Amino acid sequence: MKLHWSPRSPFVRKVVILLKETGLESRVQLVRSVAAIATPNPAIMADNPLSQIPALVLPGGEPLYDSPVICEYLDSLHDGPRFFPAAGPARWTALRRQALGDGMLSVLLIWRQERMKTPAQQLDSWLQAFALKISTALDRLEDEAPALADSGFDIGHLTLGCTLSYLDYRFADLDWRAGHPQLASWHAGFCLRPSAQATVPDDAAA
Ligand SMILES: N[C@@H](CCC(=O)N[C@@H](CS)C(=O)NCC(=O)O)C(=O)O
């Protein structure tokens, strides 16, 4: 299998952590692919018309995207504990947590684009809306931190770990740990996992 990959993408990081956690890493060839919102990349578009990464190409040539679909597909290929609970309340909680983490990342990616504009180009109402959505999500996650800490490591935990690490990577100035001590403590445990340590986002990487 081929994976359109970047060492900086939090959505790609979800997939790579899952590969490492499940022992599937050797079955996937990583292909460095540059995805930029205003510069569609033909090499990615050959497999994902939206020019977004991650995109996985199966041995028969069929492409899969986006990260929730790729992660659930890969989770069907191993015999270890499932990252996507099969049924019942645990499944819906895991999928909701994944949706929250992915949704926060989507807000953060466009917020970052807005912040890179000159002050004259920036829209204050957008900046305020992004800040409110992220701070509200963090407050909700602080409430949920004890439940996160008590419930293993599934696709919800994996996604939220990547999301909080993306805040450290691109939004360090937000100081998200302030006011969220239980969430910070849970995230510290995520950062200790070998799969997380091997995938820390890095601007200096190729
Ligand atoms: N919902 C997608 C989002 C993927 C995404 O936005 N990836 C970014 C890189 S972190 C990207 O490819 N951006 C380029 C673009 O949107 O054109 C997923 O979960 O895979």
The ligand as an SDF file (V2000), in Angstrom:
LIG
                    3D

 20 19  0  0  0  0  0  0  0  0999 V2000
  -10.8100   15.4330    6.5480 N   0  0  0  0  0  0  0  0  0  0  0  0
   -9.4940   15.1820    6.0310 C   0  0  0  0  0  0  0  0  0  0  0  0
   -8.6350   16.4240    6.1780 C   0  0  0  0  0  0  0  0  0  0  0  0
   -7.2640   16.2680    5.5390 C   0  0  0  0  0  0  0  0  0  0  0  0
   -6.5300   17.6010    5.4240 C   0  0  0  0  0  0  0  0  0  0  0  0
   -7.1160   18.6910    5.5390 O   0  0  0  0  0  0  0  0  0  0  0  0
   -5.2340   17.4960    5.1980 N   0  0  0  0  0  0  0  0  0  0  0  0
   -4.4470   18.6810    4.9770 C   0  0  0  0  0  0  0  0  0  0  0  0
   -3.0210   18.4730    5.4580 C   0  0  0  0  0  0  0  0  0  0  0  0
   -2.9620   18.4840    7.2300 S   0  0  0  0  0  0  0  0  0  0  0  0
   -4.3890   18.9360    3.4830 C   0  0  0  0  0  0  0  0  0  0  0  0
   -4.2150   18.0030    2.7390 O   0  0  0  0  0  0  0  0  0  0  0  0
   -4.5320   20.1980    3.0760 N   0  0  0  0  0  0  0  0  0  0  0  0
   -4.4470   20.5740    1.6840 C   0  0  0  0  0  0  0  0  0  0  0  0
   -5.7660   21.0100    1.1410 C   0  0  0  0  0  0  0  0  0  0  0  0
   -6.7720   21.0910    1.8660 O   0  0  0  0  0  0  0  0  0  0  0  0
   -5.7980   21.3140   -0.0670 O   0  0  0  0  0  0  0  0  0  0  0  0
   -8.8960   13.9580    6.7440 C   0  0  0  0  0  0  0  0  0  0  0  0
   -9.3430   13.6400    7.8580 O   0  0  0  0  0  0  0  0  0  0  0  0
   -8.0150   13.2860    6.1780 O   0  0  0  0  0  0  0  0  0  0  0  0
  1  2  1  0
  2  3  1  0
  2 18  1  0
  3  4  1  0
  4  5  1  0
  5  6  2  0
  5  7  1  0
  7  8  1  0
  8  9  1  0
  8 11  1  0
  9 10  1  0
 11 12  2  0
 11 13  1  0
 13 14  1  0
 14 15  1  0
 15 16  2  0
 15 17  1  0
 18 19  2  0
 18 20  1  0
M  END
$$$$
